[in-house]
Amino acid sequence: NKSKAPVLYDLYGVVNHYGSMGAGHYTAYCQNFLNKKWYEFNDSRVSELNRSEIVSDSSYVLFYRRRD
């Protein structure tokens, strides 16, 4: 980045972990690139999320995409 403009990133995915380090359950939140909506993936169930539901104490891994 040769310019002085800040580099910006957009969150597009979150992996959540519920339970202990030895055992637990994982879910994922992902943003659809086409419609910009957020979805929760929990085993075989997929449901739409409000943007306000993405922030969680159970967030384990965050995925960001650099803006062009």
Order of alpha helices (4+ residues) and beta strands (2+ residues): beta-beta-beta-beta-beta
